[in-house]
């Protein structure tokens, strides 16, 4: 069976490596948090991820990657571009996601004597169960809901003719960030709302920051003019690179602002989260430009990272359940983490080979064009845009 690298000849190994780094940070967080309860030593592994905000950093990198890749896949006529985008996105995300639901139910629910009714199963199949009033089979599904919201915004910009233009991307990024600040300051989102909804506008702004990053990377010296009509008559003409720096200052500044508010309220967790957002942006920028990783292992892990993200909790809870009942407690925390990582990677590889790769090939077969595609700068705008990194 061919892998998607054979389907996607212009795929960049360092982009996959960024995914690998992100998913490893998420795994570290989840594994250290759970196994610290039964580990006998090496608790510093859990403390390191807690104070370093590894999970948050990984999620920020994933969101920025989506912005880097997804908008470039929306090309062509409105009808053809929309059709191609929806088909490829559907087969990229949903089949592997559907596979994860029964497996997650076994690990998260059955082993711990929890039940999910038919309505819950059906709601989870949509990828937006919380919106439908049902619990998620696995808690980290919330990022996929944010991903779907990003797709809708990208489609809206595509229909308006702006998804490939720096001006529209920057204005969307600014608008989302400002909306987040306003809704947070005036507590428009209820205090009882889940964190994923309180922060969704900000997370979406990070995704569009990633789209701005792509434009600035491909054409750093191209210029964009912004005219503000009226009494101010403001005119700003900057290069794409300068606009990106401005967007970065906005996103990072917003994170530091929320951190300052958390400091005033002695909220250490939100202070850590705020710093993690900035570190996530910095890590993404470095891995995409200066510290490009081309190691084959990282490229391979990145290629199967969506399955890893979906399935990494399954061996975690299964092994935790076994260890508790068999009395396998007291080992160093790293032993539990490494053992679970090996199981998770193996399970994810099987998912990738059996479900992901065939579905990606099928989607491309349904939407392929006879026209040759011209690579766009470093990041090819065709096949690579079909990967969210989740």
N, C-alpha and C positions, 0 to 999 in steps of 0.2 A: 504494500500500500504506500502510495506516495505521501509525503508530508506537504504542509502548506508552503514550505520553502520551494518545493518544486512547482507548486501552483503559482507562487509569487516570486519570480526570479529577481525582482529588484528590491526585495526586502532588505532592510539595513540591519546588520547584526547588532550595532550599538543601540538601536531603538529597542530591540528585543531585550538587550542587556539591561536597559533602564527598567523595563517591566520586571525583569528578574530581581533587581535590587528592591523594587517597590514591594513585590509579593513576599520576598524574604523578610522584609521589615514587618509586614503585617503578620506573617506566620510567627516570627519571634515574639511579637506582642501577645498574640492569642495563646501560644504554647507556654510562654513563661508565666502568664497570669494564672492559667489553670493548674499547671503542674507544680507551681510553687507551694501549693497546699499540701502536697505529699512528698516533696523533695526534702532531702536531709541536709543538703549543702548547695553551694553555688547560687544562693539567693541574689547575689549581685547581678545575675543575668536578668532577673525580674526588675530589680531596682534600676538597672541601666535603661531598660526600655520604658519604664514608668517616667523617669525624670527626663529621658531623652525624647519622649513622645514618638517612638518609632512607628507605631501604628498610624498615627495621624500623618506623619511624614510620608509614609508609603501611600496613603490615600491621596494626599495632595499631588504626589508624583503621578499617580494614575490619572487623576483629573486633568492635570496639565498635558499628559500624553494624549488624552482624548481630544483636547483642543488642538494639539499639534497635528493630529492625523485626520479626524473625522470630517471637518469642513472641506478639506481638499477633495474628498470623494464626491461632493455634490457639484457635478458639472453637467454640461449638455443642456438640452431643452428642459423646460419645467416638468413636462410629463415623463420623458425618458429618465431624467436625472432622479426624479422622485421615485419612480418605479425601481430603478437600479438600487438606489439607496435603501429603500424599505426592504426589498428582497434580501439584499446582502446583510443588512443589519439583523433581520429576523433570523436567518439561518446561522448567522454568526453567534447570536446570543441565546436564542430560545432552546434549541435542541439540547445543548449541554446543560443549560439551566434546568430543563425538565428532568434530565437524568439525575441531577443533584437533589431534587425534591424528595423522592422516596428514600434515597440513601441518607439524606439529612434527617428525615423523619425517623428512620431506624436509630441513628446515632443520638439525635437530640431529644427525641420524644419517647420512642418505645423503650429504650434501655432505662430511662428514668421515669417510667410509668406515667407518661403524659399522653393525652389523646387529642386528635384534631378531627373535627367533623368534616363532612363533605363540602360544606361551604368554605371551610378553611383551605381544603385542597384546591378547589376551583379558584379561589382568590389568589393563592400562591402561584398558580400556573400563569397568571397574567403578569407577574413580576411586580405588581403594585398591591400586595395584600393589605397593607396598612391603610391605604386609601379606601379600600373596600371594607374596612372595619374588622379585619382578621389579623391574627398574629403571623409573623414571618416564621417559616420553618427553620431558617437559620438567620441569626441576627445581622450578619454582614450583608444581607441582601439589600440593605438600604442604599448602598452606593449604586446599585443597578437602577433603582428608581430615579436617582439623580441623573444617571446616564440617559435614561429615557427622556427626562425633561430637557436635557441638553440637545438631544436629537430633534425634539419638537421646535426648539428655538432655532436650530440650524436650518431646519426645513422652512421655517417662516422667513428667515433671512434669504434663503435660496429663492423662494417664491417672490420676494421683493427685490431680488437681483443684487443683494449685498453681501452674500456669504463669502465671496472671493475678494472683497474690498476691505482694505485696512481701515478706512473711515468707519464703516458699519461695524466691524469687529471691535474697534476701540470704543465707539459710542455705546455698544451693547455691554462691553465690559464695565465701562464707567457707570452706565445706568443701573446695572445689577448691583454693583458695589454700593452706590449711593442708596439704592432701595433697601439694601441690607442694613445700612447704618440707620436709615430713617425708621424702618420697622423694628429695629432693635431698641433704638432710643425711646421711641414712643410705645414700646411693648405692644405693637400691633399683633404680632404672633402671640397667642396665649402662652402664659408661663407653663401650662400643663402640656403643651405640645412637645412632641419628641424632638430631640436635638437635631435630627436630620432635616426637619422642617424649619427649625429656627435658623439653621445655617445654610439652607439650600441656596438662597440667593447668592451668598458669598461663594459657595462651592461652584456655582455656575459661572460666577465672574472669574474664578480661577481657570475654568475650562476655556473661556474666551481669552483670557490672558495667554493660554497656550496657543490659541489660534493666532494671536498677535505675534507671539514669539516666532511662529512658523513664517509669517510674512516678513518679519525683520531678519530672520536667518537667511531666507531665500534672496531678499533684495534689501540689504541694510541701508543703502544710500538712496533708495527711491524716496521721493518726498511726497508728503501729504499736507494739504492746506486745510485749515479749519477756520471758517468765518462765522463770527457771532454777530448777527444783525442787531439793529436797534441802537440805543443811545451809546452803548459801549463800543460798538463797531470793532470788536476784537478780531484780529487776524493772526493766526499761528501757522507758520510753515516750518515743519520739522521733517527730518529724515525718519524712515521707519524705525531705525535703531533708537532714535531719541524718543519717539512715541512709545516704543516698548519700555524704555527706561521710565517714562512717565507712568505707564500702566503698572509697572513693577512697584514704583513708589506708592501708588494708590493702593494696590492689593496688600503690600507689606505694611504700609502705614495703617490700614484698617485693622490688620491683625494686631499691631502694636497698640492701637487705640483700645481694642477690646481687652488686651492684656493689662493696660493701665487701669481700666475700669475694674478688672478682676483684682488687681493689686489693692485698689482702694477698699474693696470689699473683702480682702484677705482670702480670696478664692484662688488657692495655689494651683488647682487642677486646670482652671481656665487660663491661668498665666502660662502654664506649661503648654497648653494647646495653642495659645497665640504664638509663642516662640516656635512651636513645631510647624506652623503654617509658613513662617518665614524660612525656616530651615528646609522645608519641603520645596519651596520655590528655588532656593539656592542650589539644593542638590540636583533638582531637575535641570537647571541651567548649566551646571557644571558637567553633568553626565551627557548632556546633549551637545556640548561644545568642546570643552577642554579635556575632560576625563572620559573620553569615549572608550568603552569597554568592548573589545572584540573577541573575548575568550569564548570558545565554542560552547563550554558548559553554560555560561550565562545566556548566550543566544538561544540555546536549546530550552533552558528553563523559561526564558521569556516567551518562546513560541508556545509553550503549553501553560502559560501563566493564567489564562482565563480559567482553565480547568482546575489549576492549583488554587486559585482564589475561591472558586465555588466549593471545592471538595476538601480543602485542607482541614476543616473542622471535624470531618467524619472520623478519620483515624484518631484525632485528638480525643474525642469523647468516648470512642470505643476503647482505646487503650487506657484512658483514665478509669473507665468503668471496670475493666479487667484488673487493673492494678489495685484498685480499692478492694475488690472482692478476693483477689489472690494474695493480698498482703505484700505486693511488690512496692513497698513504700520505703522512703529513706535514702534512695539513690541520689546522686548529684543531679541537679536540675538539668544540666546539659545532656545527660544520658537520655532522659525522657524526651527532651526537645529533638535530639538527633534521631532517635528511633522513630518518632512520629513524623519527622520531616521525610525520612526515607520512605515510609509507608504512604505518605501523602503524595510524594512525587511519583511513586509507582502507580498509584491509583489514578492520578491525573494523566499520566502518560497513556494508560489504557483508555481513559475517557477521550483523550485527544485523538488517538488512532481510530477508535471505534465510532465516535460521534462527531467531534469537531471538524477534523480534516475532510471526511466525506461530505459533510454539510456545506463547508466552505467551497469545495469543488463544485457541488451541485448548484449553489447560488451563483457562482461565476459562470457556469455553463448556461444558466437561465438568462444571464444578463450580459454575456460577453459580446464584444463588438469586433468586427473584422478589421477595424482601423487600428493601425499600430499606435501604441501609446508612447509618448515622449517623456522620458524621465524629467522630473522637476527638481533641479538643484540636487541637494544631498538626499532629501526625502522624496521618494517617488510618490506621486499623488494618486496613483491607481490602486494597486493591490494593497499596499501598506495601509491605506486608509480604511481597510476593512477590519482592523484590529483595534479594539478598545483597550486592550491590556487587562481586562477583567476576566 
